[in-house]
């Protein structure tokens, strides 16, 4: 092989090796090495707006659904 071809292949291999090592580190995000002590504590239930809950009756009679649909057909 020619010397120029060997130099290009060597340079390409070095670039590929650098990309294999560096790209996953860049894409993995921030690594926190502090531990559990740095994690903020959860908010007590008394802070913030109250939670709302809704109950849906899935066993509702089909008659109510039929009457609601007839109102839409004007």
ABEGO torsion letter per residue (X at the ends): XBAAAAAAAAAAAAAAAAAAAAAAAAAAEBBBAAEAAABBBBBBAABEBBBBBBBBBAABBAAAAAAAAAAABX
